[in-house]
């Protein structure tokens, strides 16, 4: 597989899901890994962001040893051995309270999490990559270096929000059309919402589920996003 293609496929898989298995080093059962399910999204730098409580076991493990991995597989597969999966290996780092950019991107994906801070001591962490393991299917197994995997979002939080707020307010029918074209389940009462845009695609939230739609070509400006979305709406 071409080097650029495997990196794009691995990144697309990480972007296509919104929860994974976070593996940490157990402090209670020394020497053994501890796995837990966590929601995540990517920030402007392309790093996975998680929101975890200080009372959670995985947080206690991270405070003792920040080395972690986040394993993500293609959802709704009949046989997990035959589908793509990514193991993102890195170091969990507590985000500064002033990093509102990462926090707001996370809240766009998971709006119910805004209230978590009122009940428990939750904090945002990013996972800085060391290396990525990608399995694209049978016989497609690769290590990917961090500098080749990471891709920053070309849009600031304000730019991104203006684009998807406009789509949600003025082009709901186009968003419904995207759901039809890409076989995203949508009943008559559901109101899909665009919640994220980057150079390679965008995310929709339908109820509590997040869905990813990829662009055919990369975009780097708001004008290119508009042109691409218009073309997709006409498909």
C-alpha positions as CSV (number, residue, x, y, z in Angstrom):
1,X,0.0,0.0,0.0
2,X,1.2,3.5,-0.9
3,X,2.7,5.3,2.2
4,X,0.4,8.3,1.9
5,X,-2.7,6.1,1.4
6,X,-2.1,4.0,4.5
7,X,-1.6,7.1,6.6
8,X,-4.8,8.7,5.3
9,X,-6.8,5.5,5.8
10,X,-5.5,5.1,9.4
11,X,-6.4,8.7,10.2
12,X,-9.8,8.3,8.5
13,X,-10.5,5.3,10.8
14,X,-9.6,7.3,13.9
15,X,-11.8,10.1,12.7
16,X,-14.7,7.8,11.7
17,X,-15.3,6.6,15.3
18,X,-15.9,8.6,18.5
19,X,-15.1,6.0,21.2
20,X,-12.3,3.6,21.8
21,X,-10.5,1.4,24.3
22,X,-8.1,3.3,26.5
23,X,-5.4,1.1,27.9
24,X,-3.4,2.3,30.9
25,X,-0.9,0.7,33.3
26,X,-2.8,-0.5,36.4
27,X,-1.7,0.8,39.8
28,X,-3.9,-1.8,41.6
29,X,-2.8,-4.9,39.7
30,X,0.9,-4.0,39.1
31,X,2.4,-5.0,35.7
32,X,-1.0,-5.5,34.0
33,X,-2.9,-3.3,31.5
34,X,-6.2,-1.8,32.3
35,X,-8.8,-1.2,29.5
36,X,-11.7,1.1,29.6
37,X,-14.1,2.7,27.1
38,X,-13.7,6.5,26.5
39,X,-15.3,8.9,24.0
40,X,-12.9,11.1,22.1
41,X,-12.6,13.7,19.4
42,X,-9.6,15.4,17.7
43,X,-8.5,18.9,18.5
44,X,-7.1,21.5,16.2
45,X,-3.6,19.9,16.3
46,X,-5.1,16.5,15.4
47,X,-4.6,15.0,18.9
48,X,-7.3,12.8,20.5
49,X,-9.0,14.6,23.4
50,X,-10.6,12.7,26.3
51,X,-12.6,14.0,29.3
52,X,-12.0,11.9,32.4
53,X,-12.7,12.1,36.1
54,X,-10.0,12.1,38.8
55,X,-12.0,9.3,40.6
56,X,-11.9,7.0,37.6
57,X,-9.4,4.1,37.7
58,X,-7.9,5.0,34.3
59,X,-7.1,8.6,35.5
60,X,-5.4,7.2,38.6
61,X,-3.4,5.0,36.3
62,X,-2.4,7.9,34.1
63,X,-1.3,10.0,37.0
64,X,1.1,7.2,37.9
65,X,2.2,6.4,34.3
66,X,1.1,8.6,31.4
67,X,1.9,5.9,28.8
68,X,-1.3,4.8,27.1
69,X,-2.8,3.5,24.0
70,X,-6.2,4.1,22.3
71,X,-7.5,1.3,20.2
72,X,-10.3,2.0,17.7
73,X,-12.0,-0.4,15.4
74,X,-14.6,0.0,12.6
75,X,-18.0,-0.1,14.3
76,X,-20.9,-2.5,13.7
77,X,-18.7,-5.2,12.1
78,X,-19.7,-8.9,12.0
79,X,-16.1,-10.0,12.4
80,X,-13.7,-7.6,14.1
81,X,-10.7,-9.6,12.8
82,X,-11.5,-8.6,9.2
83,X,-12.0,-4.9,9.6
84,X,-9.7,-2.0,10.1
85,X,-8.3,-0.9,13.4
86,X,-5.9,1.6,14.8
87,X,-3.8,1.4,18.0
88,X,-2.7,4.9,18.8
89,X,0.2,4.8,21.3
90,X,1.2,7.9,23.2
91,X,1.4,9.9,26.4
92,X,-1.6,11.3,28.1
93,X,-1.1,14.9,29.0
94,X,-3.4,17.1,31.2
95,X,-4.7,20.1,29.2
96,X,-4.4,23.5,30.6
97,X,-7.7,25.0,31.9
98,X,-7.2,27.8,29.4
99,X,-7.4,25.4,26.4
100,X,-10.9,26.3,25.6
101,X,-10.4,25.4,22.0
102,X,-10.0,21.7,22.7
103,X,-12.8,21.8,25.3
104,X,-15.3,23.5,22.9
105,X,-14.6,21.1,20.1
106,X,-15.3,18.2,22.6
107,X,-18.5,19.8,23.7
108,X,-19.6,20.2,20.1
109,X,-19.4,16.4,19.8
110,X,-20.7,15.5,23.3
111,X,-22.9,18.5,24.5
112,X,-24.1,16.5,27.5
113,X,-20.6,16.5,28.9
114,X,-20.7,20.2,29.8
115,X,-22.4,19.3,33.0
116,X,-19.9,16.7,34.1
117,X,-17.7,19.3,35.8
118,X,-20.6,20.1,38.2
119,X,-20.7,16.6,39.7
120,X,-17.1,15.2,39.6
121,X,-13.7,16.6,39.0
122,X,-13.4,16.0,35.3
123,X,-10.4,17.2,33.3
124,X,-9.4,17.2,29.6
125,X,-6.4,15.2,28.5
126,X,-4.8,15.0,25.1
127,X,-2.9,12.0,23.9
128,X,0.4,12.9,22.3
129,X,1.4,10.2,19.8
130,X,4.6,8.1,19.9
131,X,3.6,5.6,17.2
132,X,0.5,4.3,15.4
133,X,-0.3,0.7,14.5
134,X,-2.7,0.3,11.6
135,X,-4.4,-2.8,10.4
136,X,-6.4,-2.1,7.2
137,X,-7.6,-5.7,6.8
138,X,-6.0,-9.1,6.1
139,X,-2.3,-8.7,5.2
140,X,-2.4,-4.9,5.6
141,X,-0.5,-4.3,8.8
142,X,1.7,-1.2,9.3
143,X,3.5,1.0,11.8
144,X,3.0,4.7,11.1
145,X,5.3,7.3,12.5
146,X,3.7,10.2,14.5
147,X,4.9,13.0,12.2
148,X,3.4,11.1,9.2
149,X,0.1,10.5,11.0
150,X,-0.7,13.8,12.6
151,X,-2.6,16.4,10.5
152,X,-3.7,19.7,12.0
153,X,-7.2,21.1,11.3
154,X,-6.7,24.1,8.9
155,X,-9.8,25.8,10.5
156,X,-9.8,27.7,13.8
157,X,-12.6,26.9,16.2
158,X,-14.4,30.1,15.2
159,X,-14.1,29.4,11.4
160,X,-15.3,25.8,11.9
161,X,-18.2,26.9,14.1
162,X,-19.4,29.5,11.6
163,X,-19.4,26.9,8.8
164,X,-21.4,24.3,10.7
165,X,-23.7,26.8,12.4
166,X,-24.6,28.1,9.0
167,X,-25.3,24.6,7.7
168,X,-27.4,23.6,10.7
169,X,-29.4,26.8,10.6
170,X,-29.9,27.2,6.8
171,X,-29.3,23.9,5.1
172,X,-30.9,21.2,7.2
173,X,-32.3,19.5,4.1
174,X,-28.8,19.3,2.6
175,X,-27.6,17.6,5.8
176,X,-30.6,15.2,5.7
177,X,-29.6,14.5,2.1
178,X,-26.0,13.6,3.2
179,X,-27.5,11.1,5.6
180,X,-29.5,9.5,2.8
181,X,-26.5,9.4,0.5
182,X,-24.1,7.9,3.1
183,X,-26.7,5.5,4.6
184,X,-26.8,7.2,8.0
185,X,-29.9,6.0,9.9
186,X,-32.3,8.9,10.3
187,X,-36.0,8.7,11.3
188,X,-38.5,11.5,10.6
189,X,-38.2,13.1,14.0
190,X,-34.4,13.1,14.2
191,X,-32.6,16.4,13.6
192,X,-29.0,15.8,12.4
193,X,-26.4,18.4,13.3
194,X,-23.0,19.1,11.8
195,X,-20.6,19.3,14.7
196,X,-17.1,19.3,13.1
197,X,-15.3,20.1,9.9
198,X,-11.6,19.5,9.0
199,X,-9.6,19.2,5.8
200,X,-10.6,15.6,5.1
201,X,-14.3,15.6,6.0
202,X,-17.0,16.5,8.5
203,X,-18.9,15.0,11.4
204,X,-22.7,14.8,12.0
205,X,-24.4,14.1,15.3
206,X,-27.7,12.2,15.2
207,X,-29.0,11.7,18.6
208,X,-26.1,10.5,20.7
209,X,-24.2,9.0,17.8
210,X,-21.5,10.6,15.8
211,X,-21.1,9.9,12.1
212,X,-18.2,10.7,9.8
213,X,-18.4,11.7,6.1
214,X,-15.2,12.1,4.2
215,X,-14.5,14.5,1.4
216,X,-13.2,13.1,-1.9
217,X,-10.5,15.8,-2.0
218,X,-8.8,17.7,0.8
219,X,-9.9,21.2,1.5
220,X,-8.0,24.1,3.2
221,X,-10.3,27.1,2.9
222,X,-13.9,27.9,3.8
223,X,-14.6,28.5,0.1
224,X,-13.4,25.0,-0.8
225,X,-15.6,23.6,2.0
226,X,-18.6,25.4,0.6
227,X,-17.9,24.3,-2.9
228,X,-17.5,20.7,-1.8
229,X,-20.7,20.7,0.3
230,X,-22.7,22.1,-2.5
231,X,-21.5,19.4,-4.9
232,X,-22.3,16.7,-2.3
233,X,-25.8,18.2,-1.8
234,X,-26.4,17.9,-5.5
235,X,-25.2,14.3,-5.7
